[in-house]
Amino acid sequence: MTGYGPTRGVGGRVTSVRTVVLEGVAGWVPGQPVGNDALPQAWGVDDAWVRRRTGIVSRHRAGPGLSTSDLAHEAARRLVDGSVPGPVDALVLATATPDHLCPGTAPALAARLGLGTVPAFDIAAVCSGFVYGLAVCHGLVASGLYRRILLVGADVYSTWLDPQDRSAGVVFGDGAGAALIAAGRRGDPGEILAFDLGSDGTGRDLITVPGGGARSRATGGAPAEGDTFFRMRGRTVYEHAVPRMTASCRTLLASVGWDPADVDHFVPHQANGRILSAVAERVGIGPDRCVTHLDRVGNTGAASIPLALADAADRGRLRAGDRVLITAFGGGLTWGSAALRWPGAPPPTTTEGTPGSPRTTTTEGTGHVAVG
């Protein structure tokens, strides 16, 4: 990798770094859509109620036998099976629903994809995972340590949902999205420009799975009934998510010198329709520039942003050089935003695969746009 490394100043600090680009994205959701009318009758909801409160029409469930690594593999292989313009040097998996508490899921995913002994690790930033992962991959490439990294966001929330909890049950779906992050040249389509990240651990109990980890095990007793299920305090989360994402977007726009009117596409984490609309309105971006996939797949956690990007690319909505602003909020509490230029929008193709009668959004291209 001669010629790609950073220069270093006093104390070994990086004084200049190489440009980092997004080469492409792909997404995958399992099974057939589960419409609002198919939700459990015990929840006492109907299609109109769910649409009005969340903006969701359907979501996908992984079903028996499928876990996070299975969905991650389906999304990732659409990028690495013969379409990568060079070797993948590392893999980062963002997920809140790993296959196991120990070990991490990423090494097994890398082996399954045939990537050999490349470094692979998980990131646990919940729904902010893809943005956090994008920043980590950017840093690893910009530093000169690696040239191309596969970033995957995947979650199977259906395995953690309380069957009696309709508030989470109507919102969350299962899915996976993948992206290739690589070294490039300044001004290239796909250039990743800047990040804004934050956290507030005082809100750690707002989005949580209380039981199963070291904290609950340290009590010496079995987890309380229901503690192994996902819990979210929706109203309070809304009160944090909207101002946090809004402030993050404003900070990022100022750092890259963009006015809200300069943003071609705004891609927020697909949490629910109310949050998306509130953040876009406060940032000053009209609904015509908002990329949404929520209505068809629900909240897919760390997969939501790459899935939304892959879907928009598949529909021919994104063009090379378009200014893209992404933002997310998740448990922890965590949040983050990123600004980039889209790598391109080649002719779309849709691929059916297995298992689970999948629905896929992938698009093949060339050069820096491996998949867009």
Residue pairs with C-beta under 8 A, 6 or more apart in sequence:
1 144
1 147
4 18
4 144
4 147
4 183
5 18
5 144
6 14
6 15
6 16
6 17
6 18
6 142
6 143
6 144
7 14
7 15
7 16
8 14
8 15
9 15
14 142
14 143
17 142
17 143
17 144
18 141
18 142
18 144
18 183
18 184
19 142
19 183
19 184
19 185
19 186
19 188
19 191
20 137
20 138
20 141
20 142
20 181
20 182
20 183
20 184
20 191
20 192
21 181
21 182
21 183
21 184
21 188
21 189
21 190
21 191
21 192
21 343
21 368
22 179
22 180
22 181
22 190
22 192
22 340
22 342
22 343
23 84
23 85
23 148
23 179
23 180
23 181
23 182
23 190
23 343
23 368
23 369
23 370
23 371
24 79
24 83
24 179
24 180
24 343
24 363
24 365
24 369
24 370
24 371
24 372
25 79
25 177
25 178
25 179
25 180
25 306
25 309
25 310
25 313
25 371
25 372
26 75
26 76
26 78
26 79
26 177
26 178
26 179
26 306
26 310
26 360
26 361
26 362
26 363
26 371
27 75
27 175
27 176
27 177
27 178
27 303
27 306
27 307
27 309
27 310
27 311
27 360
27 361
27 362
28 71
28 74
28 75
28 78
28 175
28 176
28 177
28 353
28 358
28 359
28 360
28 361
29 60
29 71
29 173
29 174
29 175
29 176
29 297
29 300
29 307
29 358
29 359
29 360
30 60
30 61
30 62
30 63
30 66
30 70
30 71
30 74
30 174
30 175
30 355
30 356
30 357
30 358
31 60
31 61
31 62
31 63
31 356
31 357
31 358
32 60
32 357
33 58
33 59
33 60
33 296
33 359
34 58
34 59
34 60
34 61
34 173
35 47
35 57
35 58
36 45
36 46
36 47
36 50
36 51
36 56
36 57
36 58
36 170
37 46
37 47
39 45
39 50
39 166
39 169
39 170
40 163
40 166
40 169
42 164
43 166
43 169
43 170
44 166
45 166
45 170
47 57
50 56
50 57
50 170
51 57
53 170
53 272
53 274
54 170
54 171
54 272
54 273
54 274
54 294
54 298
55 272
55 273
55 274
55 276
55 292
55 294
55 295
56 170
56 171
56 272
56 273
56 294
56 295
56 298
56 299
57 295
57 296
58 295
58 296
58 297
58 298
59 171
59 172
59 173
59 174
59 297
59 298
60 173
60 174
60 175
60 297
60 298
60 359
61 158
61 173
61 174
62 70
62 71
62 156
62 158
62 159
62 174
62 356
63 356
65 355
66 156
66 174
66 355
66 356
67 99
67 156
67 159
68 95
68 97
68 98
68 99
68 105
68 154
68 155
68 156
68 176
69 99
69 105
69 108
69 109
69 112
69 154
70 355
71 154
71 156
71 174
71 175
71 176
71 303
72 93
72 95
72 105
72 109
72 152
72 154
72 176
72 178
73 109
73 112
73 113
74 176
74 353
74 358
74 360
75 152
75 154
75 176
75 177
75 178
75 303
75 306
76 91
76 109
76 113
76 150
76 152
76 176
76 178
77 113
78 178
78 351
78 360
78 362
78 371
79 150
79 178
79 179
79 180
79 370
79 371
80 88
80 113
80 114
80 115
80 150
83 364
83 370
83 371
84 148
84 180
84 370
85 366
85 367
85 368
85 370
86 147
86 148
86 182
87 147
87 148
88 115
88 118
88 148
88 149
88 150
88 180
89 118
89 119
89 146
89 147
89 148
89 149
90 118
90 119
90 120
90 137
90 140
90 146
90 149
90 150
91 106
91 109
91 110
91 113
91 115
91 118
91 119
91 120
91 121
91 149
91 150
91 151
91 152
92 106
92 120
92 121
92 122
92 123
92 133
92 136
92 137
92 149
92 150
92 151
92 152
93 104
93 105
93 106
93 109
93 120
93 121
93 122
93 123
93 133
93 152
93 153
93 154
94 122
94 123
94 125
94 129
94 130
94 132
94 133
94 151
94 152
94 153
94 154
94 302
95 105
95 122
95 123
95 124
95 129
95 153
95 154
95 155
95 301
95 302
96 124
96 126
96 127
96 129
96 155
96 157
96 301
96 302
96 330
96 331
97 154
97 155
97 156
97 157
97 159
97 160
97 301
98 104
98 105
98 122
98 124
99 105
99 108
101 212
101 213
104 120
104 121
104 122
105 122
106 120
106 121
106 122
107 120
107 121
109 120
109 152
110 116
110 118
110 120
113 150
115 150
123 129
123 132
123 133
123 136
125 131
125 132
125 133
125 302
125 330
125 332
125 334
125 336
126 207
126 301
126 302
126 330
126 331
126 332
126 334
127 269
127 271
127 299
127 301
127 302
127 304
127 328
127 329
127 330
127 331
128 269
128 302
128 328
128 329
128 330
128 332
128 334
128 335
128 336
129 153
129 301
129 302
129 328
129 330
130 151
130 153
130 177
130 179
130 302
130 303
130 304
130 305
130 306
130 328
131 195
131 197
131 269
131 305
131 326
131 327
131 328
131 336
131 337
131 338
132 197
132 334
132 336
133 151
133 153
133 302
134 151
134 179
134 181
134 192
134 195
134 338
135 195
135 197
135 336
135 338
137 149
137 151
137 181
138 181
138 192
138 195
140 146
140 149
141 147
141 148
141 149
141 181
141 182
141 183
147 182
147 183
148 180
148 181
148 182
148 183
149 180
149 181
149 182
150 178
150 179
150 180
150 181
151 178
151 179
151 180
151 181
152 176
152 177
152 178
152 179
153 176
153 177
153 178
153 301
153 302
153 303
153 304
153 305
153 306
154 175
154 176
154 177
154 302
154 303
155 174
155 175
155 176
155 300
155 301
155 302
155 303
156 174
157 168
157 172
157 173
157 174
157 230
157 299
157 300
157 301
158 172
158 173
158 174
160 209
160 228
160 229
160 230
161 168
161 169
161 172
161 229
161 230
162 168
162 169
162 226
162 229
162 230
162 231
163 169
165 229
165 230
165 231
167 232
167 234
168 230
168 231
168 232
171 271
171 272
171 298
171 299
172 230
172 298
172 299
172 300
172 301
173 297
173 298
173 299
173 300
174 300
175 297
175 300
175 303
175 304
175 307
176 300
176 303
176 307
177 300
177 303
177 304
177 305
177 306
177 307
177 309
177 310
178 306
179 306
179 309
180 370
180 371
181 192
182 368
184 190
184 191
184 368
188 368
189 320
189 321
189 341
189 342
189 343
189 344
189 368
189 369
190 340
190 341
190 342
190 343
190 344
190 368
190 369
191 340
191 341
192 338
192 339
192 340
193 256
193 338
193 339
193 340
193 341
194 252
194 255
194 256
194 338
194 339
195 252
195 336
195 337
195 338
195 339
196 248
196 249
196 251
196 252
196 255
196 336
196 337
196 338
197 248
197 334
197 335
197 336
197 337
198 244
198 248
198 334
198 335
198 336
199 332
199 333
199 334
199 335
200 240
200 244
200 332
200 333
201 332
201 333
203 236
203 240
203 332
203 333
204 331
204 332
204 333
205 233
206 232
206 233
206 236
206 237
206 240
206 331
206 333
207 231
207 232
207 233
207 237
207 330
207 331
207 332
207 333
208 230
208 231
208 232
208 331
209 227
209 228
209 229
209 230
209 231
210 216
210 223
210 224
210 227
210 228
210 231
211 223
211 224
211 227
211 228
212 223
212 227
212 228
216 223
216 227
238 274
238 275
240 329
240 333
241 271
241 275
241 279
241 329
241 335
242 275
242 278
242 279
242 282
244 329
244 333
244 335
245 268
245 269
245 275
245 279
245 327
245 328
245 329
245 335
245 337
246 279
246 282
246 283
248 327
248 335
248 336
248 337
249 279
249 283
249 325
249 327
249 337
250 283
251 337
252 325
252 327
252 337
252 338
252 339
253 259
253 260
253 263
253 283
253 325
253 339
256 339
258 323
258 325
258 339
260 283
260 284
260 285
261 284
262 323
263 285
263 289
263 323
263 324
263 325
264 289
264 319
264 322
264 323
264 324
264 342
265 289
265 290
265 291
265 312
265 317
265 318
265 322
265 323
265 324
265 325
265 342
266 280
266 283
266 285
266 289
266 290
266 291
266 325
266 326
266 327
267 290
267 291
267 305
267 308
267 309
267 312
267 324
267 325
267 326
267 327
268 275
268 276
268 279
268 280
268 290
268 326
268 327
268 328
269 299
269 304
269 305
269 327
269 328
269 329
269 330
270 276
270 292
270 293
270 294
270 297
270 298
270 299
270 300
270 304
270 305
270 307
270 308
271 294
271 299
271 304
271 329
272 294
272 299
273 292
273 294
273 295
275 329
276 290
276 292
276 294
277 287
279 327
280 286
280 287
280 290
285 325
291 308
291 309
291 311
291 312
291 317
292 308
293 304
293 307
293 308
293 311
293 312
294 304
294 308
297 304
297 307
300 307
301 330
302 330
304 328
305 326
305 328
307 361
309 318
309 324
309 326
310 361
310 362
310 363
310 371
311 361
312 318
313 345
313 348
313 361
313 363
313 371
313 372
314 348
314 350
314 361
314 362
314 363
315 348
316 345
316 348
317 345
318 324
318 342
318 344
318 345
318 372
319 342
319 344
319 345
320 342
320 343
320 344
320 345
320 369
321 341
321 342
322 341
322 342
323 339
323 341
323 342
324 339
324 340
324 341
324 342
325 337
325 338
325 339
326 337
326 338
326 339
326 340
327 335
327 336
327 337
327 338
328 335
328 336
328 337
329 335
342 372
343 368
343 369
343 372
344 365
344 367
344 368
344 369
344 372
345 363
345 372
346 363
346 364
346 365
346 366
346 369
346 372
347 363
348 363
349 362
349 363
349 364
350 360
350 361
350 362
351 360
351 362
352 358
352 359
352 360
353 360
362 371
363 371
363 372
364 370
364 371
365 371
365 372
